[in-house]
Amino acid sequence: LLMLDAQRRPRSWVTAEHLRRADGRPLADVGLPLATVAPAATLSDTLNEMLTARYSTAVVVDDAGAYGGVVDIDTINAAIRGMRTAGHERLR
């Protein structure tokens, strides 16, 4: 579950295990940190954020830091496959 604050800014990924261990702490204080990218981030930038954060998902945020969407490793792989296919077709 992606936790957002009142301004729709992503705060953390929270799992059922985090909820069980919260012990009354605010949800903003539990969970996993995020890899975030801007909407104009390149595939390379996004993949680097994912690798640096050791997650297979990056959260897209706008200039104000508000949630815009999620990019996962499957999306990155599909984009790379599409670019390769387009490249091969141009070489024909």
Buried (B, 14 or more C-beta within 10 A) or exposed (E): EBBBEEEEBBBBBBEEEBEEEBEEEEBEEBBEEBBBBEEEBEBEEBBBBBEEBEBEBBBBBEEEEBBBEEBBBEBBEEBEEEEEEEEEEEEE
